[in-house]
Amino acid sequence: MTCFARSTLALRRQFTSKASLRITDKDGLPLSATWSVRSLLENDHQTMSDEQFKSLFRLAQLRAPSSADAFEKLKKDVNQLSAFVGPIQRHEYGTIKPLSHIWQERIGMELRQDKPKNDPEEVRGRALLKEAKQISGHFYMVRGSLPSSDS
């Protein structure tokens, strides 16, 4: 083994986590994933029973999936979401105020001020109806693909 190979191996051992035994590159970055969203989910969370899940559909006035496979898949997804959100809900945030905006004030997205133009030559209001091809009272008539009650 060359001197370079030994030093590289020593470096890898140095940056390898003892808890997970992950192999890292020369900069100490793991060569494989060290965690996933699934690892953040608690294993001891309570899952929703079929009765609770059906009750949730009734409360939301939704129809439950008709096939058993789709029902179980959806229930599993809801249980995973619940497990993911649970620790966030249980955390004590103290005096931290909730966010009202994504950006800090005066930083980020600049919103323009809408200023109406008062051009006296601009046709406005009901005068625009004179330009329409077809009207019904004070409304524009637009041909569409939906069935009409007039036909």
Short mmCIF file of the C-alpha atoms (twelve columns), coordinates in Angstrom:
data_MODEL
# 
_entry.id   MODEL 
# 
loop_
_atom_site.group_PDB 
_atom_site.id 
_atom_site.type_symbol 
_atom_site.label_atom_id 
_atom_site.label_alt_id 
_atom_site.label_comp_id 
_atom_site.label_asym_id 
_atom_site.label_seq_id 
_atom_site.Cartn_x 
_atom_site.Cartn_y 
_atom_site.Cartn_z 
_atom_site.pdbx_PDB_model_num 
ATOM 1   C CA . MET A 1   0.000   0.000  0.000   1 
ATOM 2   C CA . THR A 2   1.408   3.374  -0.951  1 
ATOM 3   C CA . CYS A 3   1.880   6.229  1.457   1 
ATOM 4   C CA . PHE A 4   -0.901  8.182  -0.290  1 
ATOM 5   C CA . ALA A 5   -3.362  5.276  -0.039  1 
ATOM 6   C CA . ARG A 6   -2.618  4.837  3.682   1 
ATOM 7   C CA . SER A 7   -3.143  8.553  4.383   1 
ATOM 8   C CA . THR A 8   -6.420  8.551  2.413   1 
ATOM 9   C CA . LEU A 9   -7.647  5.512  4.341   1 
ATOM 10  C CA . ALA A 10  -6.629  7.166  7.610   1 
ATOM 11  C CA . LEU A 11  -8.504  10.306 6.622   1 
ATOM 12  C CA . ARG A 12  -11.607 8.303  5.804   1 
ATOM 13  C CA . ARG A 13  -11.447 6.562  9.172   1 
ATOM 14  C CA . GLN A 14  -10.991 9.920  10.871  1 
ATOM 15  C CA . PHE A 15  -14.178 11.344 9.339   1 
ATOM 16  C CA . THR A 16  -16.207 8.173  9.748   1 
ATOM 17  C CA . SER A 17  -18.906 8.544  12.375  1 
ATOM 18  C CA . LYS A 18  -18.563 5.935  15.097  1 
ATOM 19  C CA . ALA A 19  -22.332 5.847  15.713  1 
ATOM 20  C CA . SER A 20  -23.341 5.125  12.135  1 
ATOM 21  C CA . LEU A 21  -19.990 4.014  10.647  1 
ATOM 22  C CA . ARG A 22  -20.429 6.143  7.548   1 
ATOM 23  C CA . ILE A 23  -17.541 6.377  5.133   1 
ATOM 24  C CA . THR A 24  -16.673 9.913  4.076   1 
ATOM 25  C CA . ASP A 25  -14.576 11.482 1.367   1 
ATOM 26  C CA . LYS A 26  -11.361 13.412 1.956   1 
ATOM 27  C CA . ASP A 27  -13.368 16.528 2.886   1 
ATOM 28  C CA . GLY A 28  -15.395 14.669 5.498   1 
ATOM 29  C CA . LEU A 29  -18.586 14.533 3.444   1 
ATOM 30  C CA . PRO A 30  -20.521 11.252 3.662   1 
ATOM 31  C CA . LEU A 31  -20.445 9.085  0.550   1 
ATOM 32  C CA . SER A 32  -23.994 7.860  1.213   1 
ATOM 33  C CA . ALA A 33  -27.131 9.325  2.765   1 
ATOM 34  C CA . THR A 34  -26.921 9.785  6.526   1 
ATOM 35  C CA . TRP A 35  -30.603 10.377 7.226   1 
ATOM 36  C CA . SER A 36  -33.969 10.576 5.511   1 
ATOM 37  C CA . VAL A 37  -37.341 12.101 6.212   1 
ATOM 38  C CA . ARG A 38  -38.556 8.664  7.245   1 
ATOM 39  C CA . SER A 39  -35.901 8.591  9.972   1 
ATOM 40  C CA . LEU A 40  -37.487 11.739 11.430  1 
ATOM 41  C CA . LEU A 41  -40.820 9.999  11.876  1 
ATOM 42  C CA . GLU A 42  -41.439 8.647  15.331  1 
ATOM 43  C CA . ASN A 43  -41.987 4.925  15.511  1 
ATOM 44  C CA . ASP A 44  -44.077 5.125  18.674  1 
ATOM 45  C CA . HIS A 45  -46.802 7.469  17.402  1 
ATOM 46  C CA . GLN A 46  -50.413 6.357  17.583  1 
ATOM 47  C CA . THR A 47  -51.912 5.311  14.292  1 
ATOM 48  C CA . MET A 48  -55.452 6.090  13.266  1 
ATOM 49  C CA . SER A 49  -57.923 3.211  13.404  1 
ATOM 50  C CA . ASP A 50  -60.227 2.435  10.484  1 
ATOM 51  C CA . GLU A 51  -63.180 3.810  12.467  1 
ATOM 52  C CA . GLN A 52  -61.352 7.065  13.215  1 
ATOM 53  C CA . PHE A 53  -60.296 7.381  9.585   1 
ATOM 54  C CA . LYS A 54  -63.869 6.836  8.340   1 
ATOM 55  C CA . SER A 55  -65.078 9.365  10.917  1 
ATOM 56  C CA . LEU A 56  -62.571 11.866 9.534   1 
ATOM 57  C CA . PHE A 57  -64.070 11.398 6.073   1 
ATOM 58  C CA . ARG A 58  -67.589 11.931 7.457   1 
ATOM 59  C CA . LEU A 59  -66.536 15.101 9.297   1 
ATOM 60  C CA . ALA A 60  -64.902 16.463 6.140   1 
ATOM 61  C CA . GLN A 61  -67.924 15.359 4.087   1 
ATOM 62  C CA . LEU A 62  -65.686 13.363 1.749   1 
ATOM 63  C CA . ARG A 63  -66.112 9.925  0.265   1 
ATOM 64  C CA . ALA A 64  -63.613 7.331  1.400   1 
ATOM 65  C CA . PRO A 65  -61.802 5.417  -1.355  1 
ATOM 66  C CA . SER A 66  -63.858 2.475  -2.541  1 
ATOM 67  C CA . SER A 67  -61.007 -0.023 -2.860  1 
ATOM 68  C CA . ALA A 68  -59.386 -1.452 0.253   1 
ATOM 69  C CA . ASP A 69  -55.883 -0.912 -1.172  1 
ATOM 70  C CA . ALA A 70  -56.482 2.801  -1.827  1 
ATOM 71  C CA . PHE A 71  -58.073 3.176  1.625   1 
ATOM 72  C CA . GLU A 72  -55.061 1.576  3.358   1 
ATOM 73  C CA . LYS A 73  -52.555 3.579  1.301   1 
ATOM 74  C CA . LEU A 74  -54.317 6.849  2.124   1 
ATOM 75  C CA . LYS A 75  -54.575 5.912  5.801   1 
ATOM 76  C CA . LYS A 76  -50.849 5.108  5.845   1 
ATOM 77  C CA . ASP A 77  -50.058 8.494  4.258   1 
ATOM 78  C CA . VAL A 78  -52.208 10.358 6.791   1 
ATOM 79  C CA . ASN A 79  -50.563 8.457  9.653   1 
ATOM 80  C CA . GLN A 80  -47.110 9.376  8.320   1 
ATOM 81  C CA . LEU A 81  -48.090 13.044 8.023   1 
ATOM 82  C CA . SER A 82  -49.472 12.940 11.544  1 
ATOM 83  C CA . ALA A 83  -46.242 11.386 12.841  1 
ATOM 84  C CA . PHE A 84  -44.188 14.042 11.062  1 
ATOM 85  C CA . VAL A 85  -46.261 16.988 12.358  1 
ATOM 86  C CA . GLY A 86  -46.669 15.602 15.890  1 
ATOM 87  C CA . PRO A 87  -43.214 16.528 17.239  1 
ATOM 88  C CA . ILE A 88  -43.571 20.030 15.777  1 
ATOM 89  C CA . GLN A 89  -46.881 20.497 17.590  1 
ATOM 90  C CA . ARG A 90  -45.469 19.215 20.899  1 
ATOM 91  C CA . HIS A 91  -42.426 21.518 20.844  1 
ATOM 92  C CA . GLU A 92  -42.496 24.494 23.201  1 
ATOM 93  C CA . TYR A 93  -41.724 27.628 21.206  1 
ATOM 94  C CA . GLY A 94  -41.917 30.119 24.085  1 
ATOM 95  C CA . THR A 95  -41.832 33.708 22.908  1 
ATOM 96  C CA . ILE A 96  -41.157 32.953 19.239  1 
ATOM 97  C CA . LYS A 97  -43.739 34.766 17.144  1 
ATOM 98  C CA . PRO A 98  -45.254 32.954 14.156  1 
ATOM 99  C CA . LEU A 99  -44.155 34.104 10.721  1 
ATOM 100 C CA . SER A 100 -46.478 36.488 8.958   1 
ATOM 101 C CA . HIS A 101 -44.330 36.897 5.859   1 
ATOM 102 C CA . ILE A 102 -41.667 34.785 4.217   1 
ATOM 103 C CA . TRP A 103 -39.397 37.782 3.655   1 
ATOM 104 C CA . GLN A 104 -38.255 40.297 6.201   1 
ATOM 105 C CA . GLU A 105 -39.846 43.689 5.939   1 
ATOM 106 C CA . ARG A 106 -38.462 45.697 3.002   1 
ATOM 107 C CA . ILE A 107 -36.333 42.745 1.849   1 
ATOM 108 C CA . GLY A 108 -37.156 40.229 -0.854  1 
ATOM 109 C CA . MET A 109 -40.213 40.531 -3.011  1 
ATOM 110 C CA . GLU A 110 -40.974 44.112 -3.927  1 
ATOM 111 C CA . LEU A 111 -44.655 44.760 -4.469  1 
ATOM 112 C CA . ARG A 112 -45.643 47.603 -6.725  1 
ATOM 113 C CA . GLN A 113 -48.241 50.105 -5.692  1 
ATOM 114 C CA . ASP A 114 -51.231 50.016 -7.999  1 
ATOM 115 C CA . LYS A 115 -52.142 53.503 -9.081  1 
ATOM 116 C CA . PRO A 116 -55.248 53.801 -11.216 1 
ATOM 117 C CA . LYS A 117 -54.817 55.887 -14.332 1 
ATOM 118 C CA . ASN A 118 -57.487 58.477 -14.802 1 
ATOM 119 C CA . ASP A 119 -57.285 58.855 -18.550 1 
ATOM 120 C CA . PRO A 120 -60.382 60.799 -19.673 1 
ATOM 121 C CA . GLU A 121 -60.133 59.258 -23.161 1 
ATOM 122 C CA . GLU A 122 -60.251 55.677 -21.844 1 
ATOM 123 C CA . VAL A 123 -63.580 53.917 -22.343 1 
ATOM 124 C CA . ARG A 124 -64.839 52.612 -19.002 1 
ATOM 125 C CA . GLY A 125 -67.850 51.073 -17.347 1 
ATOM 126 C CA . ARG A 126 -71.014 50.437 -19.355 1 
ATOM 127 C CA . ALA A 127 -69.604 52.303 -22.337 1 
ATOM 128 C CA . LEU A 128 -67.499 49.185 -22.934 1 
ATOM 129 C CA . LEU A 129 -70.702 47.247 -23.693 1 
ATOM 130 C CA . LYS A 130 -71.014 49.200 -26.927 1 
ATOM 131 C CA . GLU A 131 -67.880 47.409 -28.169 1 
ATOM 132 C CA . ALA A 132 -69.204 43.894 -27.345 1 
ATOM 133 C CA . LYS A 133 -70.366 41.603 -30.150 1 
ATOM 134 C CA . GLN A 134 -73.249 40.247 -28.090 1 
ATOM 135 C CA . ILE A 135 -74.792 41.424 -24.801 1 
ATOM 136 C CA . SER A 136 -77.659 40.494 -22.535 1 
ATOM 137 C CA . GLY A 137 -78.862 43.475 -20.533 1 
ATOM 138 C CA . HIS A 138 -75.780 44.898 -18.845 1 
ATOM 139 C CA . PHE A 139 -73.702 41.723 -19.329 1 
ATOM 140 C CA . TYR A 140 -71.342 40.446 -22.001 1 
ATOM 141 C CA . MET A 141 -72.367 37.256 -23.794 1 
ATOM 142 C CA . VAL A 142 -69.533 34.835 -24.479 1 
ATOM 143 C CA . ARG A 143 -69.872 31.717 -26.566 1 
ATOM 144 C CA . GLY A 144 -68.490 28.711 -24.759 1 
ATOM 145 C CA . SER A 145 -68.452 24.973 -24.811 1 
ATOM 146 C CA . LEU A 146 -70.804 24.614 -21.837 1 
ATOM 147 C CA . PRO A 147 -74.469 23.986 -22.576 1 
ATOM 148 C CA . SER A 148 -76.639 27.063 -22.316 1 
ATOM 149 C CA . SER A 149 -80.121 27.270 -20.847 1 
ATOM 150 C CA . ASP A 150 -81.116 29.468 -23.834 1 
ATOM 151 C CA . SER A 151 -80.784 26.630 -26.394 1 
# 
